Amino acid sequence: MVMNVSTAPATPAAGAAARSSNSAIANALETPQQIQDRFLTLLIAQLQNQDPLSPMDNTQITQQMSQLSMVQGIANLNSSMNALLASQTSQAAGLIGHTVLLAGNGLSLAGGQALGAARLAGTATQVQVDVLSAGGALLDTLELGPRKAGDVAFAWDGKDLQGNPLPDGSYTYRVRATAGGVAVPAETYSAAQVTSITLGGSGPLLDLGNGSQVALTAIKKIL
């Protein structure tokens, strides 16, 4: 089953909702101690009510204890996975309203602004960002000047080379970084805002403002 947790920015209410969700997850399964107690109660009752003329032999008892050990192992695994899911849900809920960076070169223009970022492998004496249409046509070029190695963030005002505003939507970009005429490798990132989270069988998914969904592991950086 898929359940949407929130569509509002991060608030105390959102945190309470996440805690409530975590509590429900934690109570969904019996604890290993509860399973052990119930199993031992049944075993003792079986021993007390066994036929004196045909008592259980040691092999039967050993087999049942082995089954108990196996059940405990599965319960411990479920408990660990349950705790991990609860932690991930809480972490995901805390990202609502934040902008995150993902691998890619997409630009989501909304309200005359789009954010992007890149990671330079080395210091560059000149960094330029070319904004492209869906078909790859050059729309605008941003001059970022010299930059040190590491993360470089930029904002695009949504206008073309002639200063004309472009419609909101999806665009792409490329980074051209050089040092002494030699190209500097750059890894590009797409920026998107987390609007809500969705809980599924494989863990929480982040619902992004551009209409896509990603897992927590897809996040490169939180702005």
Buried (B, 14 or more C-beta within 10 A) or exposed (E): EEEEBBEEEBEEEBBEBBBEBBEEBBEEBBBBEEBBEEBEEEBEEEEEEEEEEEEBEEEEEEEBEEEBEEBBEEBEEBBEEBEEBBEBBBBBBBBBBBBBBBEBBBBBBEEEEBBBBBBBEEEBBBBBBBBBBEEEEEBBEBEBEEBEBEBBBBEBEBBBEEEEEBEBBBBBBBBBBEBEEEEBEBBBBBBBBBBBBBBEEEBBBBBBBBEBEBBBEBBBBEE
